[in-house]
Amino acid sequence: MALHGVSMDVEEGRIFSIIGPNGAGKTTIFNCVTGIYRPTKGNIIFRGQEITGRKAHYAAGLGIARTFQNIELFGHLTTMDNLLLGRHIHMKTGVFSGAFFFGKKFPAAREECHHREVVERIIEFLEIEAYRNTFVSALPYGIRKLVELGRALAMEPTLLLLDEPTAGMNQEEKRDMMFWIRDIRDDFKITIVMVEHDMNLVMDISDEVMALNFGVKLVQGTPEEVRNDHQVLEAYLGQD
């Protein structure tokens, strides 16, 4: 079983981290919440609404956005185009009017300008202006991680799921990401659930932490409580 009897509650406006060894079931939780996997048992409730087994586009429409452990971007598109994809759920004009800017007073053109303005603010926030028109395939790894984060923010979510946001980054990039995650929570008023292996990052920015091992919940509590839990020390940190 990928997950067995795992229960968690995340308060609005918090940074909630999930830790555990490889294969513990961390990403599986994200896949269940976002509709990629359908749980065989249990319930997933988002802001009072049952979303168990609903499709991914349904979760996105409710305001749930995510990044991926392995970057999922379109390399043949620019940074701007990838971020604009995050605006798709907010686009109202049809295919024909969107393709040809056809219609009374060109509503598609006005909508396009609005979405580009939103994306430009995100580009400025993440300080990736220099890469605005660069094809993603030509970007350094750390910048690609920021582009994927930006695409998720472009959805204007209320819940953001970050799957190993600092994986593969150097120490300077990790430090910058830590500040961005805090600012996203504080400035954008977005609740964040994060899967992360960097324990220093987890302990520095998390309000609450849950530890998993082999699909089973070990403990949930404050960073300090989890850090000192004997099950975590034995299973995750390799100490007895």
Summary of the structure (lengths in Angstrom):
residues: 240
radius of gyration: 19.0
end to end distance: 25.6
largest distance: 70.5
contacts: 723
relative contact order: 0.20
helix: 44%
strand: 15%
